[in-house]
Amino acid sequence: MKEKIKFTDEPMGNVQVVSDFLPTPEELALKDETVKVTITLSKASVDFFKKEAKKYNTQYQKMIRRLLDEYTAHH
């Protein structure tokens, strides 16, 4: 930024305090308990997850794990 920001002392309007919803640093540092399994998936499914993982710069196994975790949490 080349322009300097000029702050003014003006009223902020209707301010609402929200409860803290972010996880604590301890919760972020802890790893989920995992179990290693062997599973055979269709090539189309693996190709899909690999393509999507590349888009979001993540691991495809992690995406599959999150999908399964979300499914089990809702059923």
PDB file with one MODEL, atoms N, CA, C and O in Angstrom:
MODEL        1
ATOM      1  N   MET A   1       0.844  -1.175   0.000  1.00  0.00           N
ATOM      2  CA  MET A   1       0.000   0.000   0.000  1.00  0.00           C
ATOM      3  C   MET A   1       0.890   1.240   0.000  1.00  0.00           C
ATOM      4  O   MET A   1       1.765   1.404   0.850  1.00  0.00           O
ATOM      5  N   LYS A   2       0.645   2.086  -0.956  1.00  0.00           N
ATOM      6  CA  LYS A   2       1.418   3.304  -1.041  1.00  0.00           C
ATOM      7  C   LYS A   2       0.733   4.454  -0.312  1.00  0.00           C
ATOM      8  O   LYS A   2       1.394   5.339   0.232  1.00  0.00           O
ATOM      9  N   GLU A   3      -0.599   4.433  -0.307  1.00  0.00           N
ATOM     10  CA  GLU A   3      -1.335   5.498   0.392  1.00  0.00           C
ATOM     11  C   GLU A   3      -1.430   5.179   1.875  1.00  0.00           C
ATOM     12  O   GLU A   3      -1.658   4.038   2.274  1.00  0.00           O
ATOM     13  N   LYS A   4      -1.252   6.199   2.663  1.00  0.00           N
ATOM     14  CA  LYS A   4      -1.367   6.032   4.108  1.00  0.00           C
ATOM     15  C   LYS A   4      -2.843   6.085   4.490  1.00  0.00           C
ATOM     16  O   LYS A   4      -3.582   6.941   4.004  1.00  0.00           O
ATOM     17  N   ILE A   5      -3.268   5.179   5.351  1.00  0.00           N
ATOM     18  CA  ILE A   5      -4.660   5.138   5.789  1.00  0.00           C
ATOM     19  C   ILE A   5      -4.861   6.186   6.873  1.00  0.00           C
ATOM     20  O   ILE A   5      -4.072   6.288   7.814  1.00  0.00           O
ATOM     21  N   LYS A   6      -5.933   6.965   6.726  1.00  0.00           N
ATOM     22  CA  LYS A   6      -6.259   7.971   7.736  1.00  0.00           C
ATOM     23  C   LYS A   6      -7.438   7.456   8.548  1.00  0.00           C
ATOM     24  O   LYS A   6      -8.537   7.273   8.024  1.00  0.00           O
ATOM     25  N   PHE A   7      -7.196   7.228   9.825  1.00  0.00           N
ATOM     26  CA  PHE A   7      -8.240   6.756  10.715  1.00  0.00           C
ATOM     27  C   PHE A   7      -8.937   7.943  11.354  1.00  0.00           C
ATOM     28  O   PHE A   7      -8.296   8.939  11.690  1.00  0.00           O
ATOM     29  N   THR A   8     -10.245   7.839  11.521  1.00  0.00           N
ATOM     30  CA  THR A   8     -11.022   8.896  12.164  1.00  0.00           C
ATOM     31  C   THR A   8     -11.727   8.325  13.381  1.00  0.00           C
ATOM     32  O   THR A   8     -11.935   7.115  13.474  1.00  0.00           O
ATOM     33  N   ASP A   9     -12.088   9.181  14.298  1.00  0.00           N
ATOM     34  CA  ASP A   9     -12.763   8.770  15.521  1.00  0.00           C
ATOM     35  C   ASP A   9     -14.262   8.993  15.342  1.00  0.00           C
ATOM     36  O   ASP A   9     -14.816   9.978  15.831  1.00  0.00           O
ATOM     37  N   GLU A  10     -14.904   8.076  14.640  1.00  0.00           N
ATOM     38  CA  GLU A  10     -16.332   8.193  14.356  1.00  0.00           C
ATOM     39  C   GLU A  10     -17.081   7.063  15.041  1.00  0.00           C
ATOM     40  O   GLU A  10     -16.492   6.030  15.360  1.00  0.00           O
ATOM     41  N   PRO A  11     -18.382   7.250  15.270  1.00  0.00           N
ATOM     42  CA  PRO A  11     -19.172   6.185  15.901  1.00  0.00           C
ATOM     43  C   PRO A  11     -19.201   4.944  15.001  1.00  0.00           C
ATOM     44  O   PRO A  11     -19.207   5.042  13.774  1.00  0.00           O
ATOM     45  N   MET A  12     -19.218   3.775  15.652  1.00  0.00           N
ATOM     46  CA  MET A  12     -19.183   2.521  14.908  1.00  0.00           C
ATOM     47  C   MET A  12     -20.572   1.993  14.574  1.00  0.00           C
ATOM     48  O   MET A  12     -20.698   1.071  13.768  1.00  0.00           O
ATOM     49  N   GLY A  13     -21.590   2.540  15.159  1.00  0.00           N
ATOM     50  CA  GLY A  13     -22.934   2.045  14.898  1.00  0.00           C
ATOM     51  C   GLY A  13     -23.301   0.949  15.884  1.00  0.00           C
ATOM     52  O   GLY A  13     -22.739   0.879  16.977  1.00  0.00           O
ATOM     53  N   ASN A  14     -24.243   0.094  15.501  1.00  0.00           N
ATOM     54  CA  ASN A  14     -24.739  -0.974  16.360  1.00  0.00           C
ATOM     55  C   ASN A  14     -23.723  -2.116  16.385  1.00  0.00           C
ATOM     56  O   ASN A  14     -23.588  -2.848  15.405  1.00  0.00           O
ATOM     57  N   VAL A  15     -23.008  -2.269  17.503  1.00  0.00           N
ATOM     58  CA  VAL A  15     -21.981  -3.299  17.647  1.00  0.00           C
ATOM     59  C   VAL A  15     -22.547  -4.450  18.455  1.00  0.00           C
ATOM     60  O   VAL A  15     -23.217  -4.239  19.466  1.00  0.00           O
ATOM     61  N   GLN A  16     -22.277  -5.673  18.006  1.00  0.00           N
ATOM     62  CA  GLN A  16     -22.764  -6.859  18.702  1.00  0.00           C
ATOM     63  C   GLN A  16     -21.583  -7.761  19.027  1.00  0.00           C
ATOM     64  O   GLN A  16     -20.787  -8.084  18.145  1.00  0.00           O
ATOM     65  N   VAL A  17     -21.465  -8.167  20.277  1.00  0.00           N
ATOM     66  CA  VAL A  17     -20.396  -9.064  20.702  1.00  0.00           C
ATOM     67  C   VAL A  17     -20.844 -10.495  20.429  1.00  0.00           C
ATOM     68  O   VAL A  17     -21.948 -10.889  20.807  1.00  0.00           O
ATOM     69  N   VAL A  18     -19.984 -11.273  19.771  1.00  0.00           N
ATOM     70  CA  VAL A  18     -20.299 -12.674  19.491  1.00  0.00           C
ATOM     71  C   VAL A  18     -19.424 -13.556  20.361  1.00  0.00           C
ATOM     72  O   VAL A  18     -18.313 -13.179  20.734  1.00  0.00           O
ATOM     73  N   SER A  19     -19.934 -14.726  20.677  1.00  0.00           N
ATOM     74  CA  SER A  19     -19.151 -15.648  21.510  1.00  0.00           C
ATOM     75  C   SER A  19     -17.981 -16.203  20.705  1.00  0.00           C
ATOM     76  O   SER A  19     -18.032 -16.285  19.477  1.00  0.00           O
ATOM     77  N   ASP A  20     -16.937 -16.575  21.414  1.00  0.00           N
ATOM     78  CA  ASP A  20     -15.751 -17.111  20.770  1.00  0.00           C
ATOM     79  C   ASP A  20     -16.067 -18.493  20.205  1.00  0.00           C
ATOM     80  O   ASP A  20     -16.464 -19.394  20.944  1.00  0.00           O
ATOM     81  N   PHE A  21     -15.892 -18.655  18.909  1.00  0.00           N
ATOM     82  CA  PHE A  21     -16.209 -19.923  18.265  1.00  0.00           C
ATOM     83  C   PHE A  21     -14.969 -20.626  17.704  1.00  0.00           C
ATOM     84  O   PHE A  21     -15.065 -21.737  17.184  1.00  0.00           O
ATOM     85  N   LEU A  22     -13.822 -19.984  17.810  1.00  0.00           N
ATOM     86  CA  LEU A  22     -12.603 -20.580  17.279  1.00  0.00           C
ATOM     87  C   LEU A  22     -12.037 -21.626  18.236  1.00  0.00           C
ATOM     88  O   LEU A  22     -12.138 -21.469  19.452  1.00  0.00           O
ATOM     89  N   PRO A  23     -11.444 -22.689  17.699  1.00  0.00           N
ATOM     90  CA  PRO A  23     -10.830 -23.687  18.574  1.00  0.00           C
ATOM     91  C   PRO A  23      -9.593 -23.115  19.260  1.00  0.00           C
ATOM     92  O   PRO A  23      -8.940 -22.211  18.739  1.00  0.00           O
ATOM     93  N   THR A  24      -9.287 -23.651  20.427  1.00  0.00           N
ATOM     94  CA  THR A  24      -8.103 -23.208  21.161  1.00  0.00           C
ATOM     95  C   THR A  24      -6.849 -23.711  20.441  1.00  0.00           C
ATOM     96  O   THR A  24      -6.926 -24.654  19.654  1.00  0.00           O
ATOM     97  N   PRO A  25      -5.696 -23.091  20.704  1.00  0.00           N
ATOM     98  CA  PRO A  25      -4.461 -23.588  20.098  1.00  0.00           C
ATOM     99  C   PRO A  25      -4.189 -25.055  20.432  1.00  0.00           C
ATOM    100  O   PRO A  25      -3.651 -25.792  19.606  1.00  0.00           O
ATOM    101  N   GLU A  26      -4.562 -25.477  21.641  1.00  0.00           N
ATOM    102  CA  GLU A  26      -4.373 -26.868  22.027  1.00  0.00           C
ATOM    103  C   GLU A  26      -5.207 -27.792  21.135  1.00  0.00           C
ATOM    104  O   GLU A  26      -4.742 -28.853  20.717  1.00  0.00           O
ATOM    105  N   GLU A  27      -6.440 -27.375  20.852  1.00  0.00           N
ATOM    106  CA  GLU A  27      -7.299 -28.188  19.986  1.00  0.00           C
ATOM    107  C   GLU A  27      -6.752 -28.256  18.566  1.00  0.00           C
ATOM    108  O   GLU A  27      -6.872 -29.281  17.895  1.00  0.00           O
ATOM    109  N   LEU A  28      -6.153 -27.163  18.115  1.00  0.00           N
ATOM    110  CA  LEU A  28      -5.579 -27.153  16.774  1.00  0.00           C
ATOM    111  C   LEU A  28      -4.343 -28.038  16.687  1.00  0.00           C
ATOM    112  O   LEU A  28      -4.085 -28.646  15.648  1.00  0.00           O
ATOM    113  N   ALA A  29      -3.588 -28.111  17.757  1.00  0.00           N
ATOM    114  CA  ALA A  29      -2.340 -28.869  17.759  1.00  0.00           C
ATOM    115  C   ALA A  29      -2.567 -30.372  17.873  1.00  0.00           C
ATOM    116  O   ALA A  29      -1.753 -31.162  17.396  1.00  0.00           O
ATOM    117  N   LEU A  30      -3.669 -30.771  18.503  1.00  0.00           N
ATOM    118  CA  LEU A  30      -3.933 -32.192  18.703  1.00  0.00           C
ATOM    119  C   LEU A  30      -4.331 -32.854  17.396  1.00  0.00           C
ATOM    120  O   LEU A  30      -5.090 -32.294  16.605  1.00  0.00           O
ATOM    121  N   LYS A  31      -3.817 -34.034  17.184  1.00  0.00           N
ATOM    122  CA  LYS A  31      -4.199 -34.805  16.010  1.00  0.00           C
ATOM    123  C   LYS A  31      -5.368 -35.702  16.376  1.00  0.00           C
ATOM    124  O   LYS A  31      -5.473 -36.184  17.503  1.00  0.00           O
ATOM    125  N   ASP A  32      -6.244 -35.918  15.404  1.00  0.00           N
ATOM    126  CA  ASP A  32      -7.343 -36.851  15.609  1.00  0.00           C
ATOM    127  C   ASP A  32      -6.790 -38.263  15.721  1.00  0.00           C
ATOM    128  O   ASP A  32      -5.777 -38.598  15.107  1.00  0.00           O
ATOM    129  N   GLU A  33      -7.460 -39.073  16.501  1.00  0.00           N
ATOM    130  CA  GLU A  33      -7.077 -40.473  16.585  1.00  0.00           C
ATOM    131  C   GLU A  33      -7.463 -41.137  15.267  1.00  0.00           C
ATOM    132  O   GLU A  33      -8.610 -41.039  14.832  1.00  0.00           O
ATOM    133  N   THR A  34      -6.530 -41.797  14.648  1.00  0.00           N
ATOM    134  CA  THR A  34      -6.803 -42.433  13.358  1.00  0.00           C
ATOM    135  C   THR A  34      -6.461 -43.909  13.424  1.00  0.00           C
ATOM    136  O   THR A  34      -5.700 -44.357  14.282  1.00  0.00           O
ATOM    137  N   VAL A  35      -7.041 -44.648  12.500  1.00  0.00           N
ATOM    138  CA  VAL A  35      -6.785 -46.076  12.355  1.00  0.00           C
ATOM    139  C   VAL A  35      -6.450 -46.311  10.889  1.00  0.00           C
ATOM    140  O   VAL A  35      -7.185 -45.875  10.003  1.00  0.00           O
ATOM    141  N   LYS A  36      -5.362 -46.986  10.638  1.00  0.00           N
ATOM    142  CA  LYS A  36      -4.954 -47.267   9.268  1.00  0.00           C
ATOM    143  C   LYS A  36      -5.770 -48.446   8.738  1.00  0.00           C
ATOM    144  O   LYS A  36      -5.867 -49.487   9.388  1.00  0.00           O
ATOM    145  N   VAL A  37      -6.355 -48.271   7.554  1.00  0.00           N
ATOM    146  CA  VAL A  37      -7.131 -49.340   6.910  1.00  0.00           C
ATOM    147  C   VAL A  37      -6.683 -49.462   5.461  1.00  0.00           C
ATOM    148  O   VAL A  37      -6.074 -48.553   4.897  1.00  0.00           O
ATOM    149  N   THR A  38      -6.998 -50.598   4.883  1.00  0.00           N
ATOM    150  CA  THR A  38      -6.770 -50.808   3.461  1.00  0.00           C
ATOM    151  C   THR A  38      -8.134 -50.897   2.805  1.00  0.00           C
ATOM    152  O   THR A  38      -9.000 -51.653   3.246  1.00  0.00           O
ATOM    153  N   ILE A  39      -8.321 -50.117   1.745  1.00  0.00           N
ATOM    154  CA  ILE A  39      -9.609 -50.092   1.062  1.00  0.00           C
ATOM    155  C   ILE A  39      -9.364 -50.008  -0.439  1.00  0.00           C
ATOM    156  O   ILE A  39      -8.426 -49.351  -0.889  1.00  0.00           O
ATOM    157  N   THR A  40     -10.201 -50.669  -1.195  1.00  0.00           N
ATOM    158  CA  THR A  40     -10.109 -50.607  -2.643  1.00  0.00           C
ATOM    159  C   THR A  40     -11.218 -49.693  -3.148  1.00  0.00           C
ATOM    160  O   THR A  40     -12.400 -49.927  -2.895  1.00  0.00           O
ATOM    161  N   LEU A  41     -10.816 -48.645  -3.866  1.00  0.00           N
ATOM    162  CA  LEU A  41     -11.763 -47.676  -4.405  1.00  0.00           C
ATOM    163  C   LEU A  41     -11.720 -47.708  -5.924  1.00  0.00           C
ATOM    164  O   LEU A  41     -10.750 -48.182  -6.515  1.00  0.00           O
ATOM    165  N   SER A  42     -12.768 -47.207  -6.547  1.00  0.00           N
ATOM    166  CA  SER A  42     -12.766 -47.156  -8.003  1.00  0.00           C
ATOM    167  C   SER A  42     -11.753 -46.122  -8.488  1.00  0.00           C
ATOM    168  O   SER A  42     -11.487 -45.131  -7.809  1.00  0.00           O
ATOM    169  N   LYS A  43     -11.198 -46.366  -9.665  1.00  0.00           N
ATOM    170  CA  LYS A  43     -10.223 -45.445 -10.234  1.00  0.00           C
ATOM    171  C   LYS A  43     -10.850 -44.068 -10.426  1.00  0.00           C
ATOM    172  O   LYS A  43     -10.191 -43.050 -10.214  1.00  0.00           O
ATOM    173  N   ALA A  44     -12.112 -44.033 -10.823  1.00  0.00           N
ATOM    174  CA  ALA A  44     -12.799 -42.757 -11.048  1.00  0.00           C
ATOM    175  C   ALA A  44     -12.879 -41.938  -9.758  1.00  0.00           C
ATOM    176  O   ALA A  44     -12.681 -40.723  -9.777  1.00  0.00           O
ATOM    177  N   SER A  45     -13.169 -42.605  -8.644  1.00  0.00           N
ATOM    178  CA  SER A  45     -13.256 -41.909  -7.360  1.00  0.00           C
ATOM    179  C   SER A  45     -11.901 -41.348  -6.941  1.00  0.00           C
ATOM    180  O   SER A  45     -11.799 -40.194  -6.524  1.00  0.00           O
ATOM    181  N   VAL A  46     -10.877 -42.162  -7.054  1.00  0.00           N
ATOM    182  CA  VAL A  46      -9.538 -41.716  -6.661  1.00  0.00           C
ATOM    183  C   VAL A  46      -9.079 -40.578  -7.564  1.00  0.00           C
ATOM    184  O   VAL A  46      -8.515 -39.596  -7.082  1.00  0.00           O
ATOM    185  N   ASP A  47      -9.314 -40.699  -8.867  1.00  0.00           N
ATOM    186  CA  ASP A  47      -8.944 -39.626  -9.800  1.00  0.00           C
ATOM    187  C   ASP A  47      -9.656 -38.325  -9.446  1.00  0.00           C
ATOM    188  O   ASP A  47      -9.058 -37.250  -9.497  1.00  0.00           O
ATOM    189  N   PHE A  48     -10.943 -38.426  -9.086  1.00  0.00           N
ATOM    190  CA  PHE A  48     -11.705 -37.238  -8.697  1.00  0.00           C
ATOM    191  C   PHE A  48     -11.077 -36.562  -7.485  1.00  0.00           C
ATOM    192  O   PHE A  48     -10.842 -35.354  -7.495  1.00  0.00           O
ATOM    193  N   PHE A  49     -10.806 -37.342  -6.442  1.00  0.00           N
ATOM    194  CA  PHE A  49     -10.240 -36.762  -5.221  1.00  0.00           C
ATOM    195  C   PHE A  49      -8.839 -36.210  -5.444  1.00  0.00           C
ATOM    196  O   PHE A  49      -8.482 -35.182  -4.869  1.00  0.00           O
ATOM    197  N   LYS A  50      -8.047 -36.876  -6.269  1.00  0.00           N
ATOM    198  CA  LYS A  50      -6.714 -36.364  -6.576  1.00  0.00           C
ATOM    199  C   LYS A  50      -6.802 -35.026  -7.297  1.00  0.00           C
ATOM    200  O   LYS A  50      -6.045 -34.103  -6.996  1.00  0.00           O
ATOM    201  N   LYS A  51      -7.726 -34.921  -8.250  1.00  0.00           N
ATOM    202  CA  LYS A  51      -7.910 -33.672  -8.996  1.00  0.00           C
ATOM    203  C   LYS A  51      -8.365 -32.550  -8.073  1.00  0.00           C
ATOM    204  O   LYS A  51      -7.844 -31.437  -8.144  1.00  0.00           O
ATOM    205  N   GLU A  52      -9.328 -32.834  -7.213  1.00  0.00           N
ATOM    206  CA  GLU A  52      -9.838 -31.816  -6.284  1.00  0.00           C
ATOM    207  C   GLU A  52      -8.779 -31.428  -5.260  1.00  0.00           C
ATOM    208  O   GLU A  52      -8.646 -30.252  -4.919  1.00  0.00           O
ATOM    209  N   ALA A  53      -8.034 -32.397  -4.774  1.00  0.00           N
ATOM    210  CA  ALA A  53      -6.987 -32.119  -3.787  1.00  0.00           C
ATOM    211  C   ALA A  53      -5.914 -31.209  -4.382  1.00  0.00           C
ATOM    212  O   ALA A  53      -5.398 -30.318  -3.707  1.00  0.00           O
ATOM    213  N   LYS A  54      -5.592 -31.439  -5.628  1.00  0.00           N
ATOM    214  CA  LYS A  54      -4.586 -30.595  -6.290  1.00  0.00           C
ATOM    215  C   LYS A  54      -5.065 -29.154  -6.376  1.00  0.00           C
ATOM    216  O   LYS A  54      -4.280 -28.222  -6.199  1.00  0.00           O
ATOM    217  N   LYS A  55      -6.365 -28.968  -6.651  1.00  0.00           N
ATOM    218  CA  LYS A  55      -6.955 -27.614  -6.721  1.00  0.00           C
ATOM    219  C   LYS A  55      -6.780 -26.870  -5.407  1.00  0.00           C
ATOM    220  O   LYS A  55      -6.497 -25.672  -5.398  1.00  0.00           O
ATOM    221  N   TYR A  56      -6.949 -27.582  -4.293  1.00  0.00           N
ATOM    222  CA  TYR A  56      -6.944 -26.960  -2.977  1.00  0.00           C
ATOM    223  C   TYR A  56      -5.639 -27.183  -2.218  1.00  0.00           C
ATOM    224  O   TYR A  56      -5.542 -26.894  -1.026  1.00  0.00           O
ATOM    225  N   ASN A  57      -4.648 -27.696  -2.919  1.00  0.00           N
ATOM    226  CA  ASN A  57      -3.316 -27.896  -2.347  1.00  0.00           C
ATOM    227  C   ASN A  57      -3.359 -28.694  -1.042  1.00  0.00           C
ATOM    228  O   ASN A  57      -2.818 -28.278  -0.017  1.00  0.00           O
ATOM    229  N   THR A  58      -4.014 -29.842  -1.113  1.00  0.00           N
ATOM    230  CA  THR A  58      -4.127 -30.711   0.053  1.00  0.00           C
ATOM    231  C   THR A  58      -3.926 -32.158  -0.385  1.00  0.00           C
ATOM    232  O   THR A  58      -3.657 -32.422  -1.557  1.00  0.00           O
ATOM    233  N   GLN A  59      -4.056 -33.083   0.543  1.00  0.00           N
ATOM    234  CA  GLN A  59      -3.900 -34.504   0.232  1.00  0.00           C
ATOM    235  C   GLN A  59      -5.260 -35.130  -0.040  1.00  0.00           C
ATOM    236  O   GLN A  59      -6.234 -34.860   0.663  1.00  0.00           O
ATOM    237  N   TYR A  60      -5.313 -35.975  -1.076  1.00  0.00           N
ATOM    238  CA  TYR A  60      -6.600 -36.575  -1.417  1.00  0.00           C
ATOM    239  C   TYR A  60      -7.091 -37.528  -0.328  1.00  0.00           C
ATOM    240  O   TYR A  60      -8.296 -37.655  -0.114  1.00  0.00           O
ATOM    241  N   GLN A  61      -6.153 -38.206   0.370  1.00  0.00           N
ATOM    242  CA  GLN A  61      -6.570 -39.100   1.453  1.00  0.00           C
ATOM    243  C   GLN A  61      -7.257 -38.315   2.568  1.00  0.00           C
ATOM    244  O   GLN A  61      -8.222 -38.786   3.170  1.00  0.00           O
ATOM    245  N   LYS A  62      -6.752 -37.126   2.831  1.00  0.00           N
ATOM    246  CA  LYS A  62      -7.334 -36.280   3.872  1.00  0.00           C
ATOM    247  C   LYS A  62      -8.761 -35.866   3.483  1.00  0.00           C
ATOM    248  O   LYS A  62      -9.650 -35.808   4.332  1.00  0.00           O
ATOM    249  N   MET A  63      -8.967 -35.582   2.202  1.00  0.00           N
ATOM    250  CA  MET A  63     -10.312 -35.213   1.738  1.00  0.00           C
ATOM    251  C   MET A  63     -11.286 -36.377   1.889  1.00  0.00           C
ATOM    252  O   MET A  63     -12.427 -36.190   2.311  1.00  0.00           O
ATOM    253  N   ILE A  64     -10.830 -37.577   1.542  1.00  0.00           N
ATOM    254  CA  ILE A  64     -11.686 -38.756   1.687  1.00  0.00           C
ATOM    255  C   ILE A  64     -12.017 -38.984   3.160  1.00  0.00           C
ATOM    256  O   ILE A  64     -13.161 -39.274   3.510  1.00  0.00           O
ATOM    257  N   ARG A  65     -10.996 -38.847   4.029  1.00  0.00           N
ATOM    258  CA  ARG A  65     -11.215 -39.016   5.469  1.00  0.00           C
ATOM    259  C   ARG A  65     -12.234 -38.013   5.985  1.00  0.00           C
ATOM    260  O   ARG A  65     -13.124 -38.375   6.755  1.00  0.00           O
ATOM    261  N   ARG A  66     -12.112 -36.736   5.564  1.00  0.00           N
ATOM    262  CA  ARG A  66     -13.064 -35.693   6.007  1.00  0.00           C
ATOM    263  C   ARG A  66     -14.472 -36.009   5.519  1.00  0.00           C
ATOM    264  O   ARG A  66     -15.444 -35.809   6.248  1.00  0.00           O
ATOM    265  N   LEU A  67     -14.584 -36.497   4.299  1.00  0.00           N
ATOM    266  CA  LEU A  67     -15.892 -36.869   3.755  1.00  0.00           C
ATOM    267  C   LEU A  67     -16.533 -37.958   4.608  1.00  0.00           C
ATOM    268  O   LEU A  67     -17.711 -37.869   4.955  1.00  0.00           O
ATOM    269  N   LEU A  68     -15.761 -38.978   4.942  1.00  0.00           N
ATOM    270  CA  LEU A  68     -16.287 -40.063   5.780  1.00  0.00           C
ATOM    271  C   LEU A  68     -16.627 -39.565   7.191  1.00  0.00           C
ATOM    272  O   LEU A  68     -17.634 -39.974   7.769  1.00  0.00           O
ATOM    273  N   ASP A  69     -15.786 -38.685   7.740  1.00  0.00           N
ATOM    274  CA  ASP A  69     -16.064 -38.130   9.072  1.00  0.00           C
ATOM    275  C   ASP A  69     -17.364 -37.324   9.075  1.00  0.00           C
ATOM    276  O   ASP A  69     -18.167 -37.438  10.001  1.00  0.00           O
ATOM    277  N   GLU A  70     -17.567 -36.513   8.040  1.00  0.00           N
ATOM    278  CA  GLU A  70     -18.803 -35.719   7.950  1.00  0.00           C
ATOM    279  C   GLU A  70     -20.024 -36.622   7.809  1.00  0.00           C
ATOM    280  O   GLU A  70     -21.058 -36.378   8.431  1.00  0.00           O
ATOM    281  N   TYR A  71     -19.902 -37.654   6.998  1.00  0.00           N
ATOM    282  CA  TYR A  71     -21.012 -38.585   6.823  1.00  0.00           C
ATOM    283  C   TYR A  71     -21.379 -39.265   8.140  1.00  0.00           C
ATOM    284  O   TYR A  71     -22.552 -39.337   8.505  1.00  0.00           O
ATOM    285  N   THR A  72     -20.372 -39.761   8.844  1.00  0.00           N
ATOM    286  CA  THR A  72     -20.663 -40.469  10.093  1.00  0.00           C
ATOM    287  C   THR A  72     -21.188 -39.515  11.168  1.00  0.00           C
ATOM    288  O   THR A  72     -21.976 -39.926  12.020  1.00  0.00           O
ATOM    289  N   ALA A  73     -20.773 -38.269  11.142  1.00  0.00           N
ATOM    290  CA  ALA A  73     -21.251 -37.294  12.129  1.00  0.00           C
ATOM    291  C   ALA A  73     -22.737 -36.971  11.934  1.00  0.00           C
ATOM    292  O   ALA A  73     -23.415 -36.578  12.883  1.00  0.00           O
ATOM    293  N   HIS A  74     -23.235 -37.134  10.722  1.00  0.00           N
ATOM    294  CA  HIS A  74     -24.629 -36.792  10.442  1.00  0.00           C
ATOM    295  C   HIS A  74     -25.566 -37.993  10.401  1.00  0.00           C
ATOM    296  O   HIS A  74     -26.769 -37.839  10.190  1.00  0.00           O
ATOM    297  N   HIS A  75     -25.015 -39.191  10.601  1.00  0.00           N
ATOM    298  CA  HIS A  75     -25.876 -40.396  10.552  1.00  0.00           C
ATOM    299  C   HIS A  75     -25.691 -41.239  11.781  1.00  0.00           C
ATOM    300  O   HIS A  75     -26.328 -42.284  11.915  1.00  0.00           O
TER     301      HIS A  75
ENDMDL
END
